[in-house]
Each structure stands twice: as structure tokens, then as C-alpha cells.
Amino acid sequence: MRFTTARLCGGEALMAISADILDLDMLKAKNVAEEMGGTVKQSDDMMLLYDWNGMEVTVYPLGKVMFYPLQDKALCIKYATDILERIK
């Protein structure tokens, strides 16, 4: 997968933005988050918010994934690729 990244929250968060427009099944995304050991905090058709690996992760249906706190772009892309490949 190809991504662009954006720094958010004063540089404390990174968002991976898929180059391809996706239409993720958010119920499947919730199941994937739980299978990966995440603790789901909020889940609806617009976003999935969960705690995972010491971070707060937000997944959006169009293929954007935000990690807070995270500053390493390579890890951001690695984590986002893994998560989105499991959901697709």
C-alpha cells in the first residue's frame, strides 16, 4: 500500500492516509482491532477508536489511520499497512 503521512496534535500524532480511496467495513475493523489485542473505545460508521500497543488508534472508512502518540513515520506506515490489510 502507498501512503502519505500527516503530523497532527502538535507533532505528537501521525496519520497515514492511503493513496487509494477505500471503503472499509467498520464492523470488520472493530473485529480486527479486538483480534489484535486492542481495547475498543468507540465504534460507529464514521470511525473506530481503540487503544493498542500503548497508543490511541483511530481508523476512518476511507483508509486513514491515526496513531497517538507516535512520531516515527516508518512505524506509522508499517502499522497502518498491517491494520488495513487485515480489514480489506
Secondary structure by P-SEA (a helix, b strand, c coil): ccbbbbbcccccbbbbbbccccccaaaaaaaaaaaaccccccccccbbbbbcccbbbbbcccbbbbbcccccaaaaaaaaaaaaaaac
